[in-house]
Amino acid sequence: MYKRKDFRITQKQLEYVLGKEWEFFKTKILTNCFCHKCGLPGNSTVINYEIFINYLNDTIFRGYCKKCDGPLARYTETGENEEISKRITEIV
Ligand SMILES: [Zn+2]
């Protein structure tokens, strides 16, 4: 299988592909990250992130931990959501 390179998208594009899911991402996904420094899973929020789409149409937020400012990435399986995945293929 050809592995497309990770593709960076803007916040605006992200909100487009997520559609009504964006609210859920904002309140439940980005605020529920695992920071190795801070410990327990779901204890941290990713901030100042860049957004990447990988070859599976999954979304990766690469940013920083709100608590300790250390590097933090949040992986989400958006490629498994048919609607989101379809919108991603429109822009990548
Ligand atoms: Zn942290």
PDB file of the backbone (N, CA, C, O) and the ligand in Angstrom, with CONECT records:
HET     ZN  A 101       1
ATOM      1  N   MET A   1       0.838  -1.201   0.000  1.00  0.00           N
ATOM      2  CA  MET A   1       0.000   0.000   0.000  1.00  0.00           C
ATOM      3  C   MET A   1       0.873   1.252   0.000  1.00  0.00           C
ATOM      4  O   MET A   1       1.832   1.352   0.765  1.00  0.00           O
ATOM      5  N   TYR A   2       0.537   2.184  -0.849  1.00  0.00           N
ATOM      6  CA  TYR A   2       1.275   3.442  -0.918  1.00  0.00           C
ATOM      7  C   TYR A   2       0.966   4.271   0.320  1.00  0.00           C
ATOM      8  O   TYR A   2      -0.189   4.516   0.666  1.00  0.00           O
ATOM      9  N   LYS A   3       2.036   4.690   0.967  1.00  0.00           N
ATOM     10  CA  LYS A   3       1.829   5.506   2.153  1.00  0.00           C
ATOM     11  C   LYS A   3       2.068   6.966   1.840  1.00  0.00           C
ATOM     12  O   LYS A   3       3.205   7.425   1.738  1.00  0.00           O
ATOM     13  N   ARG A   4       0.987   7.672   1.693  1.00  0.00           N
ATOM     14  CA  ARG A   4       1.074   9.109   1.454  1.00  0.00           C
ATOM     15  C   ARG A   4       1.762   9.762   2.648  1.00  0.00           C
ATOM     16  O   ARG A   4       1.584   9.342   3.791  1.00  0.00           O
ATOM     17  N   LYS A   5       2.541  10.784   2.365  1.00  0.00           N
ATOM     18  CA  LYS A   5       3.203  11.515   3.449  1.00  0.00           C
ATOM     19  C   LYS A   5       2.166  12.238   4.310  1.00  0.00           C
ATOM     20  O   LYS A   5       1.083  12.589   3.841  1.00  0.00           O
ATOM     21  N   ASP A   6       2.521  12.449   5.572  1.00  0.00           N
ATOM     22  CA  ASP A   6       1.626  13.244   6.419  1.00  0.00           C
ATOM     23  C   ASP A   6       1.423  14.616   5.786  1.00  0.00           C
ATOM     24  O   ASP A   6       2.347  15.223   5.245  1.00  0.00           O
ATOM     25  N   PHE A   7       0.205  15.072   5.872  1.00  0.00           N
ATOM     26  CA  PHE A   7      -0.186  16.293   5.200  1.00  0.00           C
ATOM     27  C   PHE A   7      -0.661  17.281   6.246  1.00  0.00           C
ATOM     28  O   PHE A   7      -1.532  16.962   7.055  1.00  0.00           O
ATOM     29  N   ARG A   8      -0.090  18.486   6.234  1.00  0.00           N
ATOM     30  CA  ARG A   8      -0.482  19.459   7.250  1.00  0.00           C
ATOM     31  C   ARG A   8      -1.713  20.239   6.791  1.00  0.00           C
ATOM     32  O   ARG A   8      -1.780  20.695   5.649  1.00  0.00           O
ATOM     33  N   ILE A   9      -2.671  20.385   7.681  1.00  0.00           N
ATOM     34  CA  ILE A   9      -3.857  21.176   7.350  1.00  0.00           C
ATOM     35  C   ILE A   9      -4.016  22.327   8.351  1.00  0.00           C
ATOM     36  O   ILE A   9      -3.425  22.324   9.431  1.00  0.00           O
ATOM     37  N   THR A  10      -4.820  23.291   7.961  1.00  0.00           N
ATOM     38  CA  THR A  10      -5.044  24.448   8.831  1.00  0.00           C
ATOM     39  C   THR A  10      -6.201  24.160   9.794  1.00  0.00           C
ATOM     40  O   THR A  10      -6.947  23.196   9.631  1.00  0.00           O
ATOM     41  N   GLN A  11      -6.320  25.015  10.784  1.00  0.00           N
ATOM     42  CA  GLN A  11      -7.430  24.906  11.731  1.00  0.00           C
ATOM     43  C   GLN A  11      -8.769  24.985  10.996  1.00  0.00           C
ATOM     44  O   GLN A  11      -9.714  24.264  11.315  1.00  0.00           O
ATOM     45  N   LYS A  12      -8.826  25.873  10.011  1.00  0.00           N
ATOM     46  CA  LYS A  12     -10.047  26.052   9.244  1.00  0.00           C
ATOM     47  C   LYS A  12     -10.416  24.765   8.491  1.00  0.00           C
ATOM     48  O   LYS A  12     -11.575  24.351   8.469  1.00  0.00           O
ATOM     49  N   GLN A  13      -9.409  24.154   7.881  1.00  0.00           N
ATOM     50  CA  GLN A  13      -9.638  22.894   7.164  1.00  0.00           C
ATOM     51  C   GLN A  13     -10.067  21.800   8.136  1.00  0.00           C
ATOM     52  O   GLN A  13     -10.934  20.980   7.832  1.00  0.00           O
ATOM     53  N   LEU A  14      -9.446  21.807   9.300  1.00  0.00           N
ATOM     54  CA  LEU A  14      -9.816  20.819  10.315  1.00  0.00           C
ATOM     55  C   LEU A  14     -11.290  20.943  10.687  1.00  0.00           C
ATOM     56  O   LEU A  14     -12.011  19.948  10.750  1.00  0.00           O
ATOM     57  N   GLU A  15     -11.724  22.167  10.930  1.00  0.00           N
ATOM     58  CA  GLU A  15     -13.114  22.381  11.319  1.00  0.00           C
ATOM     59  C   GLU A  15     -14.061  21.985  10.194  1.00  0.00           C
ATOM     60  O   GLU A  15     -15.178  21.531  10.441  1.00  0.00           O
ATOM     61  N   TYR A  16     -13.604  22.162   8.955  1.00  0.00           N
ATOM     62  CA  TYR A  16     -14.412  21.726   7.818  1.00  0.00           C
ATOM     63  C   TYR A  16     -14.537  20.197   7.791  1.00  0.00           C
ATOM     64  O   TYR A  16     -15.639  19.663   7.666  1.00  0.00           O
ATOM     65  N   VAL A  17     -13.417  19.505   7.908  1.00  0.00           N
ATOM     66  CA  VAL A  17     -13.492  18.039   7.797  1.00  0.00           C
ATOM     67  C   VAL A  17     -14.213  17.410   8.990  1.00  0.00           C
ATOM     68  O   VAL A  17     -14.874  16.381   8.854  1.00  0.00           O
ATOM     69  N   LEU A  18     -14.080  18.031  10.144  1.00  0.00           N
ATOM     70  CA  LEU A  18     -14.747  17.450  11.314  1.00  0.00           C
ATOM     71  C   LEU A  18     -16.233  17.777  11.346  1.00  0.00           C
ATOM     72  O   LEU A  18     -17.030  17.018  11.898  1.00  0.00           O
ATOM     73  N   GLY A  19     -16.601  18.898  10.757  1.00  0.00           N
ATOM     74  CA  GLY A  19     -18.009  19.283  10.760  1.00  0.00           C
ATOM     75  C   GLY A  19     -18.538  19.376  12.169  1.00  0.00           C
ATOM     76  O   GLY A  19     -17.946  20.041  13.020  1.00  0.00           O
ATOM     77  N   LYS A  20     -19.651  18.711  12.420  1.00  0.00           N
ATOM     78  CA  LYS A  20     -20.278  18.811  13.743  1.00  0.00           C
ATOM     79  C   LYS A  20     -19.461  18.118  14.834  1.00  0.00           C
ATOM     80  O   LYS A  20     -19.723  18.302  16.023  1.00  0.00           O
ATOM     81  N   GLU A  21     -18.470  17.321  14.426  1.00  0.00           N
ATOM     82  CA  GLU A  21     -17.610  16.653  15.409  1.00  0.00           C
ATOM     83  C   GLU A  21     -16.583  17.594  16.044  1.00  0.00           C
ATOM     84  O   GLU A  21     -15.979  17.273  17.068  1.00  0.00           O
ATOM     85  N   TRP A  22     -16.398  18.760  15.417  1.00  0.00           N
ATOM     86  CA  TRP A  22     -15.367  19.674  15.929  1.00  0.00           C
ATOM     87  C   TRP A  22     -15.607  20.026  17.389  1.00  0.00           C
ATOM     88  O   TRP A  22     -14.666  20.064  18.182  1.00  0.00           O
ATOM     89  N   GLU A  23     -16.851  20.281  17.745  1.00  0.00           N
ATOM     90  CA  GLU A  23     -17.184  20.638  19.124  1.00  0.00           C
ATOM     91  C   GLU A  23     -16.736  19.532  20.088  1.00  0.00           C
ATOM     92  O   GLU A  23     -16.198  19.801  21.162  1.00  0.00           O
ATOM     93  N   PHE A  24     -16.971  18.286  19.673  1.00  0.00           N
ATOM     94  CA  PHE A  24     -16.573  17.137  20.486  1.00  0.00           C
ATOM     95  C   PHE A  24     -15.049  17.059  20.617  1.00  0.00           C
ATOM     96  O   PHE A  24     -14.515  16.793  21.694  1.00  0.00           O
ATOM     97  N   PHE A  25     -14.374  17.293  19.509  1.00  0.00           N
ATOM     98  CA  PHE A  25     -12.909  17.278  19.536  1.00  0.00           C
ATOM     99  C   PHE A  25     -12.382  18.343  20.489  1.00  0.00           C
ATOM    100  O   PHE A  25     -11.494  18.093  21.303  1.00  0.00           O
ATOM    101  N   LYS A  26     -12.952  19.531  20.365  1.00  0.00           N
ATOM    102  CA  LYS A  26     -12.492  20.660  21.162  1.00  0.00           C
ATOM    103  C   LYS A  26     -12.657  20.396  22.651  1.00  0.00           C
ATOM    104  O   LYS A  26     -11.781  20.715  23.455  1.00  0.00           O
ATOM    105  N   THR A  27     -13.795  19.807  23.003  1.00  0.00           N
ATOM    106  CA  THR A  27     -14.082  19.665  24.431  1.00  0.00           C
ATOM    107  C   THR A  27     -13.678  18.313  25.012  1.00  0.00           C
ATOM    108  O   THR A  27     -13.422  18.206  26.211  1.00  0.00           O
ATOM    109  N   LYS A  28     -13.617  17.272  24.164  1.00  0.00           N
ATOM    110  CA  LYS A  28     -13.370  15.931  24.717  1.00  0.00           C
ATOM    111  C   LYS A  28     -12.072  15.252  24.248  1.00  0.00           C
ATOM    112  O   LYS A  28     -11.561  14.357  24.921  1.00  0.00           O
ATOM    113  N   ILE A  29     -11.555  15.672  23.116  1.00  0.00           N
ATOM    114  CA  ILE A  29     -10.358  15.003  22.585  1.00  0.00           C
ATOM    115  C   ILE A  29      -9.090  15.803  22.922  1.00  0.00           C
ATOM    116  O   ILE A  29      -8.134  15.273  23.488  1.00  0.00           O
ATOM    117  N   LEU A  30      -9.109  17.063  22.566  1.00  0.00           N
ATOM    118  CA  LEU A  30      -7.908  17.878  22.770  1.00  0.00           C
ATOM    119  C   LEU A  30      -7.617  18.110  24.253  1.00  0.00           C
ATOM    120  O   LEU A  30      -6.487  18.411  24.638  1.00  0.00           O
ATOM    121  N   THR A  31      -8.646  17.966  25.069  1.00  0.00           N
ATOM    122  CA  THR A  31      -8.483  18.163  26.507  1.00  0.00           C
ATOM    123  C   THR A  31      -8.212  16.842  27.226  1.00  0.00           C
ATOM    124  O   THR A  31      -8.138  16.794  28.454  1.00  0.00           O
ATOM    125  N   ASN A  32      -8.067  15.782  26.452  1.00  0.00           N
ATOM    126  CA  ASN A  32      -7.939  14.444  27.030  1.00  0.00           C
ATOM    127  C   ASN A  32      -6.733  13.738  26.418  1.00  0.00           C
ATOM    128  O   ASN A  32      -6.864  12.746  25.701  1.00  0.00           O
ATOM    129  N   CYS A  33      -5.562  14.276  26.723  1.00  0.00           N
ATOM    130  CA  CYS A  33      -4.323  13.777  26.126  1.00  0.00           C
ATOM    131  C   CYS A  33      -3.440  13.147  27.187  1.00  0.00           C
ATOM    132  O   CYS A  33      -3.621  13.352  28.387  1.00  0.00           O
ATOM    133  N   PHE A  34      -2.476  12.372  26.702  1.00  0.00           N
ATOM    134  CA  PHE A  34      -1.533  11.762  27.620  1.00  0.00           C
ATOM    135  C   PHE A  34      -0.174  12.427  27.497  1.00  0.00           C
ATOM    136  O   PHE A  34       0.484  12.341  26.461  1.00  0.00           O
ATOM    137  N   CYS A  35       0.234  13.090  28.564  1.00  0.00           N
ATOM    138  CA  CYS A  35       1.562  13.694  28.610  1.00  0.00           C
ATOM    139  C   CYS A  35       2.455  12.786  29.451  1.00  0.00           C
ATOM    140  O   CYS A  35       2.139  12.490  30.604  1.00  0.00           O
ATOM    141  N   HIS A  36       3.568  12.346  28.872  1.00  0.00           N
ATOM    142  CA  HIS A  36       4.472  11.437  29.599  1.00  0.00           C
ATOM    143  C   HIS A  36       5.039  12.074  30.859  1.00  0.00           C
ATOM    144  O   HIS A  36       5.267  11.406  31.868  1.00  0.00           O
ATOM    145  N   LYS A  37       5.257  13.367  30.776  1.00  0.00           N
ATOM    146  CA  LYS A  37       5.819  14.063  31.933  1.00  0.00           C
ATOM    147  C   LYS A  37       4.802  14.195  33.055  1.00  0.00           C
ATOM    148  O   LYS A  37       5.115  13.982  34.226  1.00  0.00           O
ATOM    149  N   CYS A  38       3.584  14.549  32.678  1.00  0.00           N
ATOM    150  CA  CYS A  38       2.552  14.810  33.684  1.00  0.00           C
ATOM    151  C   CYS A  38       1.917  13.530  34.226  1.00  0.00           C
ATOM    152  O   CYS A  38       1.243  13.562  35.256  1.00  0.00           O
ATOM    153  N   GLY A  39       2.127  12.406  33.540  1.00  0.00           N
ATOM    154  CA  GLY A  39       1.674  11.140  34.119  1.00  0.00           C
ATOM    155  C   GLY A  39       0.422  10.546  33.541  1.00  0.00           C
ATOM    156  O   GLY A  39       0.394  10.174  32.368  1.00  0.00           O
ATOM    157  N   LEU A  40      -0.603  10.451  34.330  1.00  0.00           N
ATOM    158  CA  LEU A  40      -1.824   9.711  34.003  1.00  0.00           C
ATOM    159  C   LEU A  40      -2.438  10.062  32.642  1.00  0.00           C
ATOM    160  O   LEU A  40      -2.429  11.221  32.227  1.00  0.00           O
ATOM    161  N   PRO A  41      -2.973   9.044  31.954  1.00  0.00           N
ATOM    162  CA  PRO A  41      -3.647   9.298  30.676  1.00  0.00           C
ATOM    163  C   PRO A  41      -4.826  10.254  30.865  1.00  0.00           C
ATOM    164  O   PRO A  41      -5.489  10.251  31.901  1.00  0.00           O
ATOM    165  N   GLY A  42      -5.061  11.046  29.866  1.00  0.00           N
ATOM    166  CA  GLY A  42      -6.227  11.932  29.908  1.00  0.00           C
ATOM    167  C   GLY A  42      -6.066  13.096  30.848  1.00  0.00           C
ATOM    168  O   GLY A  42      -7.044  13.740  31.227  1.00  0.00           O
ATOM    169  N   ASN A  43      -4.835  13.369  31.228  1.00  0.00           N
ATOM    170  CA  ASN A  43      -4.639  14.402  32.244  1.00  0.00           C
ATOM    171  C   ASN A  43      -4.274  15.753  31.672  1.00  0.00           C
ATOM    172  O   ASN A  43      -4.103  16.724  32.408  1.00  0.00           O
ATOM    173  N   SER A  44      -4.153  15.815  30.343  1.00  0.00           N
ATOM    174  CA  SER A  44      -3.628  17.066  29.827  1.00  0.00           C
ATOM    175  C   SER A  44      -4.305  17.526  28.548  1.00  0.00           C
ATOM    176  O   SER A  44      -4.983  16.759  27.864  1.00  0.00           O
ATOM    177  N   THR A  45      -4.103  18.790  28.248  1.00  0.00           N
ATOM    178  CA  THR A  45      -4.668  19.427  27.058  1.00  0.00           C
ATOM    179  C   THR A  45      -3.534  19.793  26.119  1.00  0.00           C
ATOM    180  O   THR A  45      -2.505  20.318  26.544  1.00  0.00           O
ATOM    181  N   VAL A  46      -3.732  19.509  24.832  1.00  0.00           N
ATOM    182  CA  VAL A  46      -2.718  19.885  23.845  1.00  0.00           C
ATOM    183  C   VAL A  46      -3.009  21.305  23.350  1.00  0.00           C
ATOM    184  O   VAL A  46      -4.137  21.625  22.975  1.00  0.00           O
ATOM    185  N   ILE A  47      -1.983  22.142  23.357  1.00  0.00           N
ATOM    186  CA  ILE A  47      -2.148  23.527  22.911  1.00  0.00           C
ATOM    187  C   ILE A  47      -1.090  23.883  21.856  1.00  0.00           C
ATOM    188  O   ILE A  47      -0.117  23.154  21.663  1.00  0.00           O
ATOM    189  N   ASN A  48      -1.298  24.999  21.192  1.00  0.00           N
ATOM    190  CA  ASN A  48      -0.352  25.475  20.157  1.00  0.00           C
ATOM    191  C   ASN A  48       0.030  24.368  19.187  1.00  0.00           C
ATOM    192  O   ASN A  48       1.205  24.179  18.874  1.00  0.00           O
ATOM    193  N   TYR A  49      -0.968  23.644  18.719  1.00  0.00           N
ATOM    194  CA  TYR A  49      -0.693  22.470  17.891  1.00  0.00           C
ATOM    195  C   TYR A  49      -0.709  22.768  16.396  1.00  0.00           C
ATOM    196  O   TYR A  49      -1.306  23.737  15.926  1.00  0.00           O
ATOM    197  N   GLU A  50      -0.023  21.884  15.676  1.00  0.00           N
ATOM    198  CA  GLU A  50      -0.150  21.834  14.224  1.00  0.00           C
ATOM    199  C   GLU A  50      -0.925  20.564  13.938  1.00  0.00           C
ATOM    200  O   GLU A  50      -0.881  19.609  14.714  1.00  0.00           O
ATOM    201  N   ILE A  51      -1.638  20.558  12.815  1.00  0.00           N
ATOM    202  CA  ILE A  51      -2.534  19.441  12.528  1.00  0.00           C
ATOM    203  C   ILE A  51      -2.051  18.696  11.283  1.00  0.00           C
ATOM    204  O   ILE A  51      -1.807  19.298  10.237  1.00  0.00           O
ATOM    205  N   PHE A  52      -1.920  17.392  11.416  1.00  0.00           N
ATOM    206  CA  PHE A  52      -1.469  16.567  10.302  1.00  0.00           C
ATOM    207  C   PHE A  52      -2.461  15.436  10.036  1.00  0.00           C
ATOM    208  O   PHE A  52      -3.080  14.890  10.950  1.00  0.00           O
ATOM    209  N   ILE A  53      -2.587  15.109   8.759  1.00  0.00           N
ATOM    210  CA  ILE A  53      -3.397  13.966   8.349  1.00  0.00           C
ATOM    211  C   ILE A  53      -2.435  12.922   7.820  1.00  0.00           C
ATOM    212  O   ILE A  53      -1.586  13.239   6.987  1.00  0.00           O
ATOM    213  N   ASN A  54      -2.545  11.684   8.281  1.00  0.00           N
ATOM    214  CA  ASN A  54      -1.634  10.662   7.766  1.00  0.00           C
ATOM    215  C   ASN A  54      -2.299   9.844   6.658  1.00  0.00           C
ATOM    216  O   ASN A  54      -3.418  10.138   6.238  1.00  0.00           O
ATOM    217  N   TYR A  55      -1.596   8.822   6.198  1.00  0.00           N
ATOM    218  CA  TYR A  55      -2.063   8.055   5.028  1.00  0.00           C
ATOM    219  C   TYR A  55      -3.335   7.265   5.308  1.00  0.00           C
ATOM    220  O   TYR A  55      -3.979   6.778   4.379  1.00  0.00           O
ATOM    221  N   LEU A  56      -3.699   7.134   6.572  1.00  0.00           N
ATOM    222  CA  LEU A  56      -4.945   6.430   6.917  1.00  0.00           C
ATOM    223  C   LEU A  56      -6.108   7.414   7.083  1.00  0.00           C
ATOM    224  O   LEU A  56      -7.218   7.029   7.450  1.00  0.00           O
ATOM    225  N   ASN A  57      -5.832   8.679   6.806  1.00  0.00           N
ATOM    226  CA  ASN A  57      -6.786   9.759   7.058  1.00  0.00           C
ATOM    227  C   ASN A  57      -7.041   9.958   8.553  1.00  0.00           C
ATOM    228  O   ASN A  57      -8.064  10.511   8.957  1.00  0.00           O
ATOM    229  N   ASP A  58      -6.099   9.501   9.350  1.00  0.00           N
ATOM    230  CA  ASP A  58      -6.167   9.788  10.776  1.00  0.00           C
ATOM    231  C   ASP A  58      -5.539  11.164  11.014  1.00  0.00           C
ATOM    232  O   ASP A  58      -4.712  11.635  10.233  1.00  0.00           O
ATOM    233  N   THR A  59      -5.952  11.781  12.099  1.00  0.00           N
ATOM    234  CA  THR A  59      -5.498  13.143  12.392  1.00  0.00           C
ATOM    235  C   THR A  59      -4.566  13.140  13.592  1.00  0.00           C
ATOM    236  O   THR A  59      -4.851  12.514  14.612  1.00  0.00           O
ATOM    237  N   ILE A  60      -3.458  13.841  13.460  1.00  0.00           N
ATOM    238  CA  ILE A  60      -2.493  13.938  14.555  1.00  0.00           C
ATOM    239  C   ILE A  60      -2.291  15.404  14.909  1.00  0.00           C
ATOM    240  O   ILE A  60      -1.960  16.229  14.057  1.00  0.00           O
ATOM    241  N   PHE A  61      -2.496  15.702  16.166  1.00  0.00           N
ATOM    242  CA  PHE A  61      -2.262  17.054  16.665  1.00  0.00           C
ATOM    243  C   PHE A  61      -0.883  17.055  17.324  1.00  0.00           C
ATOM    244  O   PHE A  61      -0.650  16.329  18.290  1.00  0.00           O
ATOM    245  N   ARG A  62       0.017  17.862  16.804  1.00  0.00           N
ATOM    246  CA  ARG A  62       1.352  17.950  17.407  1.00  0.00           C
ATOM    247  C   ARG A  62       1.504  19.322  18.044  1.00  0.00           C
ATOM    248  O   ARG A  62       1.546  20.344  17.358  1.00  0.00           O
ATOM    249  N   GLY A  63       1.587  19.325  19.368  1.00  0.00           N
ATOM    250  CA  GLY A  63       1.672  20.606  20.064  1.00  0.00           C
ATOM    251  C   GLY A  63       2.381  20.456  21.380  1.00  0.00           C
ATOM    252  O   GLY A  63       3.368  19.730  21.504  1.00  0.00           O
ATOM    253  N   TYR A  64       1.856  21.163  22.366  1.00  0.00           N
ATOM    254  CA  TYR A  64       2.499  21.212  23.668  1.00  0.00           C
ATOM    255  C   TYR A  64       1.489  20.979  24.783  1.00  0.00           C
ATOM    256  O   TYR A  64       0.300  21.270  24.652  1.00  0.00           O
ATOM    257  N   CYS A  65       1.996  20.452  25.866  1.00  0.00           N
ATOM    258  CA  CYS A  65       1.167  20.195  27.041  1.00  0.00           C
ATOM    259  C   CYS A  65       0.854  21.522  27.721  1.00  0.00           C
ATOM    260  O   CYS A  65       1.734  22.348  27.962  1.00  0.00           O
ATOM    261  N   LYS A  66      -0.430  21.696  28.021  1.00  0.00           N
ATOM    262  CA  LYS A  66      -0.862  22.933  28.666  1.00  0.00           C
ATOM    263  C   LYS A  66      -0.259  23.090  30.062  1.00  0.00           C
ATOM    264  O   LYS A  66      -0.023  24.206  30.524  1.00  0.00           O
ATOM    265  N   LYS A  67      -0.011  21.948  30.733  1.00  0.00           N
ATOM    266  CA  LYS A  67       0.492  22.014  32.108  1.00  0.00           C
ATOM    267  C   LYS A  67       1.991  22.243  32.190  1.00  0.00           C
ATOM    268  O   LYS A  67       2.451  23.118  32.922  1.00  0.00           O
ATOM    269  N   CYS A  68       2.770  21.439  31.423  1.00  0.00           N
ATOM    270  CA  CYS A  68       4.227  21.486  31.604  1.00  0.00           C
ATOM    271  C   CYS A  68       4.944  22.076  30.387  1.00  0.00           C
ATOM    272  O   CYS A  68       6.159  22.271  30.421  1.00  0.00           O
ATOM    273  N   ASP A  69       4.200  22.360  29.314  1.00  0.00           N
ATOM    274  CA  ASP A  69       4.780  22.954  28.112  1.00  0.00           C
ATOM    275  C   ASP A  69       5.692  21.990  27.346  1.00  0.00           C
ATOM    276  O   ASP A  69       6.395  22.402  26.423  1.00  0.00           O
ATOM    277  N   GLY A  70       5.681  20.728  27.721  1.00  0.00           N
ATOM    278  CA  GLY A  70       6.470  19.726  27.002  1.00  0.00           C
ATOM    279  C   GLY A  70       5.778  19.350  25.701  1.00  0.00           C
ATOM    280  O   GLY A  70       4.588  19.618  25.533  1.00  0.00           O
ATOM    281  N   PRO A  71       6.517  18.725  24.771  1.00  0.00           N
ATOM    282  CA  PRO A  71       5.906  18.313  23.506  1.00  0.00           C
ATOM    283  C   PRO A  71       4.827  17.255  23.739  1.00  0.00           C
ATOM    284  O   PRO A  71       4.986  16.359  24.567  1.00  0.00           O
ATOM    285  N   LEU A  72       3.742  17.376  23.002  1.00  0.00           N
ATOM    286  CA  LEU A  72       2.615  16.485  23.200  1.00  0.00           C
ATOM    287  C   LEU A  72       1.929  16.249  21.861  1.00  0.00           C
ATOM    288  O   LEU A  72       1.679  17.191  21.108  1.00  0.00           O
ATOM    289  N   ALA A  73       1.628  14.990  21.570  1.00  0.00           N
ATOM    290  CA  ALA A  73       0.912  14.675  20.333  1.00  0.00           C
ATOM    291  C   ALA A  73      -0.345  13.904  20.684  1.00  0.00           C
ATOM    292  O   ALA A  73      -0.363  13.094  21.611  1.00  0.00           O
ATOM    293  N   ARG A  74      -1.400  14.175  19.918  1.00  0.00           N
ATOM    294  CA  ARG A  74      -2.667  13.474  20.134  1.00  0.00           C
ATOM    295  C   ARG A  74      -3.074  12.854  18.810  1.00  0.00           C
ATOM    296  O   ARG A  74      -3.247  13.548  17.808  1.00  0.00           O
ATOM    297  N   TYR A  75      -3.227  11.519  18.824  1.00  0.00           N
ATOM    298  CA  TYR A  75      -3.589  10.782  17.619  1.00  0.00           C
ATOM    299  C   TYR A  75      -5.084  10.479  17.657  1.00  0.00           C
ATOM    300  O   TYR A  75      -5.596  10.027  18.681  1.00  0.00           O
ATOM    301  N   THR A  76      -5.782  10.722  16.564  1.00  0.00           N
ATOM    302  CA  THR A  76      -7.205  10.397  16.534  1.00  0.00           C
ATOM    303  C   THR A  76      -7.530   9.648  15.244  1.00  0.00           C
ATOM    304  O   THR A  76      -7.039  10.001  14.171  1.00  0.00           O
ATOM    305  N   GLU A  77      -8.347   8.627  15.353  1.00  0.00           N
ATOM    306  CA  GLU A  77      -8.635   7.758  14.212  1.00  0.00           C
ATOM    307  C   GLU A  77      -9.790   8.293  13.366  1.00  0.00           C
ATOM    308  O   GLU A  77     -10.828   7.646  13.226  1.00  0.00           O
ATOM    309  N   THR A  78      -9.591   9.478  12.810  1.00  0.00           N
ATOM    310  CA  THR A  78     -10.639  10.083  11.991  1.00  0.00           C
ATOM    311  C   THR A  78     -10.862   9.303  10.695  1.00  0.00           C
ATOM    312  O   THR A  78     -11.924   9.406  10.081  1.00  0.00           O
ATOM    313  N   GLY A  79      -9.849   8.516  10.278  1.00  0.00           N
ATOM    314  CA  GLY A  79      -9.977   7.717   9.060  1.00  0.00           C
ATOM    315  C   GLY A  79     -11.056   6.654   9.179  1.00  0.00           C
ATOM    316  O   GLY A  79     -11.539   6.134   8.173  1.00  0.00           O
ATOM    317  N   GLU A  80     -11.433   6.332  10.413  1.00  0.00           N
ATOM    318  CA  GLU A  80     -12.466   5.319  10.618  1.00  0.00           C
ATOM    319  C   GLU A  80     -13.877   5.897  10.549  1.00  0.00           C
ATOM    320  O   GLU A  80     -14.862   5.161  10.498  1.00  0.00           O
ATOM    321  N   ASN A  81     -13.955   7.216  10.547  1.00  0.00           N
ATOM    322  CA  ASN A  81     -15.254   7.870  10.422  1.00  0.00           C
ATOM    323  C   ASN A  81     -15.492   8.169   8.943  1.00  0.00           C
ATOM    324  O   ASN A  81     -14.764   8.953   8.335  1.00  0.00           O
ATOM    325  N   GLU A  82     -16.499   7.548   8.381  1.00  0.00           N
ATOM    326  CA  GLU A  82     -16.731   7.621   6.941  1.00  0.00           C
ATOM    327  C   GLU A  82     -16.900   9.052   6.441  1.00  0.00           C
ATOM    328  O   GLU A  82     -16.292   9.449   5.447  1.00  0.00           O
ATOM    329  N   GLU A  83     -17.723   9.813   7.133  1.00  0.00           N
ATOM    330  CA  GLU A  83     -17.989  11.190   6.711  1.00  0.00           C
ATOM    331  C   GLU A  83     -16.743  12.068   6.780  1.00  0.00           C
ATOM    332  O   GLU A  83     -16.438  12.818   5.853  1.00  0.00           O
ATOM    333  N   ILE A  84     -16.037  11.957   7.889  1.00  0.00           N
ATOM    334  CA  ILE A  84     -14.831  12.772   8.063  1.00  0.00           C
ATOM    335  C   ILE A  84     -13.791  12.370   7.025  1.00  0.00           C
ATOM    336  O   ILE A  84     -13.167  13.223   6.394  1.00  0.00           O
ATOM    337  N   SER A  85     -13.612  11.068   6.856  1.00  0.00           N
ATOM    338  CA  SER A  85     -12.636  10.553   5.919  1.00  0.00           C
ATOM    339  C   SER A  85     -12.916  11.036   4.499  1.00  0.00           C
ATOM    340  O   SER A  85     -11.998  11.367   3.749  1.00  0.00           O
ATOM    341  N   LYS A  86     -14.178  11.071   4.149  1.00  0.00           N
ATOM    342  CA  LYS A  86     -14.581  11.519   2.824  1.00  0.00           C
ATOM    343  C   LYS A  86     -14.205  12.990   2.612  1.00  0.00           C
ATOM    344  O   LYS A  86     -13.709  13.371   1.552  1.00  0.00           O
ATOM    345  N   ARG A  87     -14.450  13.799   3.636  1.00  0.00           N
ATOM    346  CA  ARG A  87     -14.119  15.229   3.524  1.00  0.00           C
ATOM    347  C   ARG A  87     -12.602  15.438   3.489  1.00  0.00           C
ATOM    348  O   ARG A  87     -12.107  16.356   2.834  1.00  0.00           O
ATOM    349  N   ILE A  88     -11.874  14.574   4.202  1.00  0.00           N
ATOM    350  CA  ILE A  88     -10.412  14.680   4.171  1.00  0.00           C
ATOM    351  C   ILE A  88      -9.889  14.450   2.760  1.00  0.00           C
ATOM    352  O   ILE A  88      -8.996  15.160   2.297  1.00  0.00           O
ATOM    353  N   THR A  89     -10.448  13.459   2.083  1.00  0.00           N
ATOM    354  CA  THR A  89      -9.964  13.151   0.735  1.00  0.00           C
ATOM    355  C   THR A  89     -10.246  14.294  -0.250  1.00  0.00           C
ATOM    356  O   THR A  89      -9.640  14.356  -1.320  1.00  0.00           O
ATOM    357  N   GLU A  90     -11.154  15.183   0.108  1.00  0.00           N
ATOM    358  CA  GLU A  90     -11.396  16.340  -0.748  1.00  0.00           C
ATOM    359  C   GLU A  90     -10.254  17.338  -0.677  1.00  0.00           C
ATOM    360  O   GLU A  90     -10.014  18.078  -1.632  1.00  0.00           O
ATOM    361  N   ILE A  91      -9.554  17.364   0.438  1.00  0.00           N
ATOM    362  CA  ILE A  91      -8.543  18.424   0.613  1.00  0.00           C
ATOM    363  C   ILE A  91      -7.096  17.945   0.542  1.00  0.00           C
ATOM    364  O   ILE A  91      -6.196  18.756   0.322  1.00  0.00           O
ATOM    365  N   VAL A  92      -6.852  16.657   0.723  1.00  0.00           N
ATOM    366  CA  VAL A  92      -5.441  16.215   0.691  1.00  0.00           C
ATOM    367  C   VAL A  92      -5.019  15.818  -0.733  1.00  0.00           C
ATOM    368  O   VAL A  92      -3.873  15.424  -0.951  1.00  0.00           O
TER     369      VAL A  92
HETATM  370 ZN    ZN A 101       2.737  17.723  30.636  1.00  0.00          ZN2+
END
